[in-house]
């Protein structure tokens, strides 16, 4: 470790437990307040483990919300909620597409997760009111797009509302 990095990190060690506890509280608030939305929430931590609680990354349930994730993100940003994308499947990175000639259809499960995941704000500096604002905005946005989806369900040629995840051997 470089001396500069150590100088920046060392003073933060004294506060590490408080910050971890605050992130865990925010994680629990999200889990409780978002459980009835068309989202697949992150799995609860395993017993006898210590989760970092550094990201909260629900997946949009594609059967309920058929608009692209980017529309959800744009709507949340319009609500002043900054969400991120923390998972882009390897086969969708330009280098790997050029080097290995990967196509979008090569890894459908990774593509589905990559196209459905959003990363909600999670920092120990968030207050409970901030978390409430995030949850309220997310509920409003998902309700809006769920209503739009009911009005106009996209049906691929298979006749199903959305493609099923399929296993693929290599």
LINPE-V157225 format. One record per backbone hydrogen bond with DSSP energy under -1.0 kcal/mol. NH is the residue of the N-H (numbers start at 1). CO is the residue of the C=O. If there is no record, write none. Layout:
nh = [NH:NH]
co = [CO:CO]
This chain:
nh = [6:7:8:9:10:13:15:16:19:20:21:22:23:24:25:26:27:28:29:30:31:32:33:34:37:39:40:49:59:60:61:64:65:71:72:73:74:75:76:77:78:80:81:84:92:93:97:98:99:100:106:111:112:113:114:115:117:118:119:120:126:131:132:133:134:135:136:137:138:139:140:141:142:143:144:145:146:147:148:149:150:151:152:159]
co = [2:3:4:5:6:10:12:13:15:16:17:18:19:20:21:22:23:24:25:26:27:28:29:30:34:37:59:46:40:116:38:61:61:68:68:69:70:71:72:73:74:77:76:119:89:90:93:94:95:96:103:107:108:109:110:111:113:58:84:56:123:127:128:129:130:131:132:133:134:135:136:137:138:139:140:141:142:143:144:145:146:147:148:156]
